[in-house]
Amino acid sequence: MSVQARIDSLKTRHANLDTRISEEDHRPQPDQAALNRLKLEKLRVKEEVERLSRS
């Protein structure tokens, strides 16, 4: 897989995580632990995209 393909894949994953976070956040009683896990994963994906973009 090329670097650009990996970046594109990570950006798609980042967008999917954003959607899942929004869905969880709008539930009547959001699961804070799940939200924290999703946000942490989203941050890690963002950092990986940035790292790959610089190389």
C-alpha positions as CSV (number, residue, x, y, z in Angstrom):
1,M,0.0,0.0,0.0
2,S,1.4,3.4,-0.9
3,V,1.8,6.1,1.6
4,Q,-1.0,8.2,0.0
5,A,-3.4,5.2,0.0
6,R,-2.6,4.7,3.7
7,I,-3.3,8.4,4.4
8,D,-6.6,8.2,2.5
9,S,-7.6,5.1,4.5
10,L,-6.7,6.8,7.8
11,K,-8.7,9.9,6.8
12,T,-11.7,7.7,6.1
13,R,-11.3,6.0,9.5
14,H,-11.0,9.4,11.1
15,A,-14.3,10.5,9.5
16,N,-16.0,7.3,10.6
17,L,-14.8,7.8,14.2
18,D,-16.1,11.4,14.1
19,T,-19.5,10.0,13.1
20,R,-19.5,7.4,15.8
21,I,-18.5,10.0,18.4
22,S,-21.4,12.2,17.3
23,E,-23.8,9.3,17.4
24,E,-22.7,8.3,20.9
25,D,-22.8,11.9,22.1
26,H,-26.4,12.4,21.0
27,R,-27.7,9.3,22.8
28,P,-30.0,10.0,25.8
29,Q,-27.3,8.7,28.1
30,P,-23.9,8.7,26.3
31,D,-21.4,6.1,27.5
32,Q,-18.5,8.4,28.6
33,A,-16.0,5.5,28.6
34,A,-16.9,4.7,25.0
35,L,-16.6,8.3,24.0
36,N,-13.2,8.6,25.6
37,R,-12.0,5.5,23.8
38,L,-13.3,6.8,20.4
39,K,-11.8,10.2,20.9
40,L,-8.4,8.8,21.8
41,E,-8.5,6.5,18.8
42,K,-9.5,9.5,16.6
43,L,-6.5,11.5,18.0
44,R,-4.1,8.6,17.3
45,V,-5.4,8.3,13.7
46,K,-5.0,12.1,13.2
47,E,-1.4,12.0,14.6
48,E,-0.6,9.1,12.2
49,V,-2.0,11.0,9.2
50,E,0.1,14.0,10.2
51,R,3.2,11.9,10.7
52,L,2.8,10.2,7.3
53,S,2.1,13.5,5.6
54,R,5.4,15.0,6.8
55,S,7.4,12.0,5.5
